[in-house]
Amino acid sequence: MEETRRTLRQWREAVQNNEVAIPSSMPVFACQYRPEIQWRAAELYLVRGWTCQQIANRYHVTRARTWQLIRSWVDRAMALGYLQTIPPPDSRLQRTVEAEKPVYLFVPSLPAPVAAQEQAHNQ
């Protein structure tokens, strides 16, 4: 899906499903409206799963203003490369990795008296 066409809900689902990488330290865009809360609102919505209404209640703004804050943060973060789509795992690569896994064979252990005899013999 094209990133610029995603709704905020789709962005949140993509972040929470590890389809989109988001920086652990959310960037603050000083040129935006209320930059001191904008990055927090984006984190609460995208990462923590809060609704726009819950965030609006917390910061004493309207739900529409909260949506606008988050939308502008996402647009700016996308434009500057902070949000990056994580490609789905390549099935061919996954099969190659699985083929390279070591194979462990089950070898039953020797009974205790036999093992002790062999140890004494080897010394």
C-alpha positions as a printed NumPy array, in Angstrom:
array([[  0.   ,   0.   ,   0.   ],
       [  1.256,   3.455,  -0.815],
       [  2.294,   5.255,   2.383],
       [  0.722,   8.598,   1.464],
       [ -2.661,   6.927,   1.004],
       [ -2.812,   5.332,   4.45 ],
       [ -5.296,   6.515,   7.013],
       [ -4.128,   7.069,  10.58 ],
       [ -5.766,   3.805,  11.582],
       [ -3.839,   1.987,   8.834],
       [ -0.608,   3.635,   9.986],
       [ -1.261,   2.485,  13.55 ],
       [ -1.994,  -1.079,  12.43 ],
       [  1.129,  -1.12 ,  10.264],
       [  3.309,   0.117,  13.149],
       [  1.812,  -2.354,  15.607],
       [  2.153,  -5.243,  13.124],
       [  5.826,  -4.389,  12.497],
       [  5.138,  -3.482,   8.879],
       [  6.454,   0.057,   9.382],
       [  9.578,   0.982,  11.341],
       [  9.176,   3.932,  13.667],
       [ 12.093,   5.492,  15.579],
       [ 12.3  ,   4.591,  19.257],
       [ 13.049,   8.239,  19.97 ],
       [ 10.143,  10.078,  18.369],
       [ 11.409,  13.161,  16.509],
       [ 10.079,  16.603,  17.44 ],
       [  9.274,  18.857,  14.504],
       [  9.642,  22.388,  15.886],
       [  7.981,  24.016,  12.883],
       [  4.682,  22.224,  13.583],
       [  1.748,  23.33 ,  15.759],
       [  2.313,  22.499,  19.451],
       [  5.53 ,  20.532,  18.89 ],
       [  5.811,  19.786,  22.619],
       [  2.735,  17.547,  22.473],
       [  2.656,  16.577,  18.814],
       [  5.267,  13.831,  19.072],
       [  3.648,  12.541,  22.275],
       [  0.248,  12.401,  20.603],
       [  1.761,  10.523,  17.661],
       [  3.413,   8.021,  19.991],
       [  0.279,   7.504,  22.056],
       [ -1.791,   6.943,  18.943],
       [  0.592,   4.92 ,  16.757],
       [  2.516,   2.9  ,  19.326],
       [  0.339,   2.748,  22.43 ],
       [ -3.014,   2.454,  20.641],
       [ -4.83 ,   5.382,  22.254],
       [ -7.812,   6.89 ,  20.455],
       [ -7.832,  10.49 ,  19.244],
       [-10.513,  11.256,  21.846],
       [ -8.38 ,   9.919,  24.712],
       [ -5.433,  12.006,  23.558],
       [ -7.685,  15.052,  23.119],
       [ -8.932,  14.677,  26.688],
       [ -5.39 ,  14.362,  28.008],
       [ -4.074,  17.486,  26.252],
       [ -7.283,  19.555,  26.402],
       [ -7.734,  19.935,  22.654],
       [-10.489,  18.78 ,  20.332],
       [-10.529,  15.348,  18.772],
       [-10.256,  16.934,  15.336],
       [ -7.182,  18.931,  16.409],
       [ -5.626,  15.738,  17.788],
       [ -6.214,  13.977,  14.477],
       [ -4.663,  16.957,  12.681],
       [ -1.61 ,  16.927,  14.981],
       [ -0.992,  13.231,  14.405],
       [ -1.648,  13.434,  10.665],
       [  0.819,  16.292,  10.216],
       [  3.418,  14.466,  12.345],
       [  3.032,  11.31 ,  10.211],
       [  3.255,  13.3  ,   6.968],
       [  6.379,  15.133,   8.131],
       [  8.012,  11.963,   9.506],
       [  7.298,  10.162,   6.237],
       [  8.712,  13.022,   4.163],
       [ 11.913,  13.074,   6.221],
       [ 12.353,   9.286,   6.17 ],
       [ 11.611,   8.546,   9.83 ],
       [  8.855,   6.076,   8.9  ],
       [ 10.011,   3.233,   6.701],
       [  8.114,   0.282,   5.354],
       [  9.548,  -3.063,   6.435],
       [  9.48 ,  -5.458,   3.477],
       [  7.763,  -8.802,   4.055],
       [ 10.123, -11.712,   4.524],
       [ 11.123, -13.332,   1.25 ],
       [  9.877, -16.905,   1.246],
       [ 12.905, -18.07 ,  -0.773],
       [ 15.266, -16.545,   1.775],
       [ 13.302, -18.097,   4.622],
       [ 13.543, -21.552,   3.011],
       [ 17.312, -21.102,   2.563],
       [ 17.745, -20.156,   6.217],
       [ 15.647, -23.121,   7.311],
       [ 17.735, -25.43 ,   5.108],
       [ 20.928, -24.178,   6.781],
       [ 19.697, -24.971,  10.288],
       [ 21.79 , -27.708,  11.893],
       [ 20.212, -31.1  ,  12.249],
       [ 20.516, -32.607,  15.69 ],
       [ 20.411, -36.35 ,  16.04 ],
       [ 19.201, -37.982,  19.198],
       [ 21.904, -40.17 ,  20.665],
       [ 20.825, -42.034,  23.764],
       [ 23.187, -41.72 ,  26.673],
       [ 25.05 , -44.732,  27.938],
       [ 23.963, -46.336,  31.167],
       [ 25.839, -44.99 ,  34.188],
       [ 28.076, -48.034,  34.872],
       [ 29.201, -48.254,  31.245],
       [ 29.898, -44.504,  31.081],
       [ 31.995, -44.704,  34.276],
       [ 33.976, -47.631,  32.879],
       [ 34.694, -45.756,  29.645],
       [ 35.779, -42.668,  31.573],
       [ 38.208, -44.726,  33.637],
       [ 39.488, -46.426,  30.516],
       [ 40.12 , -43.096,  28.733],
       [ 42.19 , -41.686,  31.592]])
